[in-house]
Amino acid sequence: MRVEIWSDIACPWCYVGKARFEKALDAFPHRDQVEVVHRSFELDPHRAKGDTEPVLKMLSQKYGMSEAQAQAGEENLRAQAAAEGLAYRAEGRDHGNTFDLHRLLHLAKEQGRQDALIQILYRANFADERSVFADSDTYLVELAVEAGLDADDARKVLADPQAYADEVRADEREAAQLGANGVPFFVLDRKYGVSGAQPAEVFTRALTQAWGERPPLRHLQDEDASAEACGPDGCDVPPAG
C-alpha cells in the first residue's frame, strides 16, 4: 500500500502531522508493506527566493491579526509539537520560499533518502537557530549531507534552478487535481484522503480501512495449466528429454 503526503517545510501542521501519522504507522501491523512518498506543496509559491520575513509579521499580515495573537498561536503550536516529542521555536523564526527545499527532496527521493531529509529540514526550520531561508545554500548542502546525500549532488541541484523543477510542479498540479487546497494532505492508495494534522487514531482507522479494502491478488494464468516454480522445498525441475 502506498501513502502519499503532500506537505511544505514552512507548514508547522505538516511537521506535527507527520509525527502523528508515523505514530499510527509504527503501530500498524502491516507497516513493512506500506510505502510512504512525500509530495511537494508550496504555501507561498509566489514569494521570491531570498525574500524572507519574521514568521510573526507574516502571520499578522496574512491573517489580519495582531503580533500578540500570532505569538499566542505559535505558543500553541509549540505545545502541540511538544506533545509529539518535537522541538519547536515559537520565537525568532523566519518565513521564505521553499521551492529549493522541494527540489532537494526530489533528489533525495531518487536516492532513497527522502524521509530522512524532510525530517531534517523540518527540524532545521522549526527547532534550530539557523535559517533554511536566509542562510546561504551552504547550509542546505550541510543538511542534505546529514540526510545521506552527496554534497556535490546537492550543490548541482541548488545551482540549477531547473533541476527537479518539473517534478515539484507536477506534484503541485496533482494536489490540485485531487482537491487539496491545504496541507498536510494524506492520500492512501489513491482511494482515501485525510486532510490536516489529525490525531494518530484517525490515521490508524484510515490505514486499517484502506488496507482492508485492497483487492485480492488475481492470478491470470490458466487454472489448469502449470509451470515450473521454486518454493520452500526447492525448485521443480522438468525431466530431461
C-alpha positions in Angstrom: 0.0 0.0 0.0 1.2 3.5 -0.8 0.7 6.6 1.3 1.4 9.9 -0.4 1.9 13.0 1.8 1.6 16.5 0.3 3.3 19.0 2.6 5.5 22.1 2.9 8.6 22.6 5.1 7.1 26.0 6.0 3.9 24.4 7.4 4.0 23.7 11.2 1.0 21.4 11.0 2.8 19.3 8.4 5.7 18.9 11.0 3.2 17.9 13.7 1.0 15.8 11.4 4.0 13.8 10.1 4.8 12.8 13.7 1.1 11.8 14.4 0.9 9.8 11.2 4.1 8.0 12.0 2.9 7.1 15.5 -0.1 5.3 13.8 2.1 3.8 11.1 4.6 2.4 13.6 1.8 0.5 15.4 0.2 -0.7 12.1 0.5 -4.5 11.7 1.4 -4.2 8.0 3.9 -1.4 8.5 6.6 -3.1 6.4 4.2 -3.2 3.4 3.4 0.5 3.4 5.4 2.8 1.1 5.4 6.5 2.1 6.1 9.1 -0.5 6.4 12.8 0.2 4.9 15.2 -2.4 5.6 18.9 -2.9 3.2 21.7 -2.0 4.2 25.3 -1.6 2.2 27.5 0.8 3.8 30.7 -0.6 4.8 29.8 -4.2 4.9 33.5 -5.4 7.4 34.6 -2.8 10.8 35.3 -4.4 13.8 33.4 -3.4 15.6 35.4 -0.7 12.5 37.3 0.3 12.3 36.4 3.9 10.4 38.0 6.9 9.7 37.1 10.5 7.0 34.5 11.0 5.0 36.7 13.3 5.0 39.6 10.8 3.9 37.2 8.0 1.1 35.7 10.1 -0.1 39.2 11.2 -0.3 40.4 7.6 -1.7 37.2 6.1 -4.5 36.7 8.7 -5.1 40.2 9.9 -4.2 39.5 13.5 -2.0 41.3 16.0 1.5 40.1 16.6 0.4 39.2 20.1 -2.3 36.9 18.7 0.2 35.4 16.2 2.6 34.8 19.1 -0.2 33.0 21.1 -0.7 30.8 18.1 2.9 30.0 17.9 2.9 29.1 21.6 0.0 26.7 21.0 1.9 25.1 18.2 4.9 24.7 20.5 2.7 22.8 22.9 1.2 20.7 20.2 4.7 19.8 18.9 6.0 19.0 22.4 3.1 16.6 22.9 4.6 14.6 19.9 8.1 14.8 21.2 9.1 17.6 18.7 11.2 20.7 19.4 9.6 24.0 18.3 10.9 27.5 18.5 7.9 29.8 19.0 10.0 33.0 18.6 12.6 34.2 16.2 11.8 32.1 13.2 11.5 33.4 9.7 9.5 32.6 6.6 10.5 32.3 2.9 10.3 30.5 -0.4 10.5 26.6 -0.1 11.0 25.8 -3.8 14.7 24.8 -3.5 13.9 22.6 -0.5 11.3 20.7 -2.5 13.8 20.3 -5.4 16.3 18.8 -2.9 13.6 16.5 -1.6 13.1 15.1 -5.1 16.9 14.5 -5.4 16.6 12.6 -2.0 13.7 10.6 -3.3 15.8 9.2 -6.1 18.4 8.1 -3.6 16.0 6.6 -1.0 16.8 9.4 1.5 13.6 11.5 1.1 12.1 10.8 4.6 15.4 11.4 6.3 15.8 14.8 4.5 12.3 16.0 5.1 12.6 15.3 8.8 16.0 17.2 8.9 14.5 20.1 7.1 11.6 20.3 9.5 13.9 20.2 12.4 16.1 22.9 10.9 13.1 25.2 10.2 11.2 24.7 13.4 13.8 23.9 16.0 17.3 25.1 15.0 18.7 28.6 15.3 19.9 28.9 11.7 17.5 29.8 8.9 16.9 27.5 5.9 15.7 30.6 4.1 18.1 33.4 4.9 21.3 31.4 5.3 23.4 30.6 2.2 22.9 27.4 0.1 25.9 26.1 2.0 23.6 25.4 5.0 21.2 23.4 2.8 24.1 21.4 1.5 25.1 20.6 5.0 21.6 19.4 5.8 21.5 17.3 2.6 24.7 15.6 3.6 23.3 15.0 7.1 20.5 13.1 5.4 23.0 10.9 3.5 23.2 12.8 0.2 26.3 13.6 -1.7 27.4 17.3 -1.2 28.3 17.8 -4.9 24.9 16.4 -6.0 23.1 18.8 -3.7 25.2 21.8 -4.9 24.5 20.9 -8.5 20.7 20.9 -7.8 20.8 24.2 -6.0 22.9 25.8 -8.7 20.5 24.8 -11.4 17.0 26.4 -10.9 15.5 23.9 -13.4 16.8 20.8 -11.6 13.7 18.9 -10.4 11.5 21.9 -11.0 9.2 19.9 -13.3 8.8 17.3 -10.6 7.8 19.9 -8.0 5.3 21.5 -10.3 3.9 18.0 -11.3 3.3 17.3 -7.6 1.5 20.6 -7.1 -0.7 20.1 -10.2 -1.6 16.7 -8.9 -2.5 18.1 -5.5 -4.9 20.5 -7.2 -6.4 17.7 -9.2 -7.0 15.7 -6.0 -8.8 18.7 -4.4 -6.0 19.5 -1.9 -6.0 23.2 -1.1 -4.1 22.9 2.1 -1.5 20.7 3.8 -0.8 18.3 5.2 -2.8 16.1 2.9 -2.5 12.3 3.1 -3.6 10.0 0.2 -3.9 6.3 0.9 -3.7 4.0 -2.2 -5.4 6.8 -4.2 -8.7 5.9 -2.6 -8.8 7.9 0.7 -7.7 11.4 1.6 -7.0 12.7 5.1 -6.6 16.4 5.5 -4.8 18.1 8.3 -2.7 17.1 11.3 -5.3 14.6 12.6 -4.9 12.6 15.8 -3.0 9.4 15.5 -6.2 7.3 16.0 -7.7 8.9 12.8 -4.6 7.8 10.8 -4.9 4.3 12.4 -8.5 4.0 11.2 -7.6 5.2 7.7 -4.7 2.8 7.4 -6.9 -0.1 8.6 -9.7 0.7 6.2 -7.5 1.3 3.2 -5.6 -2.0 3.9 -8.8 -4.0 4.4 -10.3 -2.8 1.1 -7.3 -3.7 -1.0 -8.5 -6.2 -3.8 -7.2 -9.7 -3.5 -4.5 -10.8 -5.9 -5.8 -12.2 -9.1 -3.9 -15.0 -10.8 -4.0 -14.6 -14.6 -2.7 -18.0 -15.7 -5.0 -20.8 -16.8 -6.1 -22.6 -13.7 -5.5 -26.0 -15.4 -2.0 -25.0 -16.5 1.1 -25.4 -14.5 4.6 -24.0 -14.8 7.8 -24.6 -13.1 8.5 -22.6 -9.9 10.6 -22.6 -6.8 9.3 -22.9 -3.3 10.4 -23.7 0.3 11.1 -27.3 -0.7 13.2 -26.5 -3.7 12.6 -25.9 -7.4 10.6 -28.0 -9.8 13.0 -29.5 -12.4 11.4 -31.0 -15.5 12.8 -34.4 -16.5 15.4 -34.4 -19.2 14.4 -35.4 -22.7 
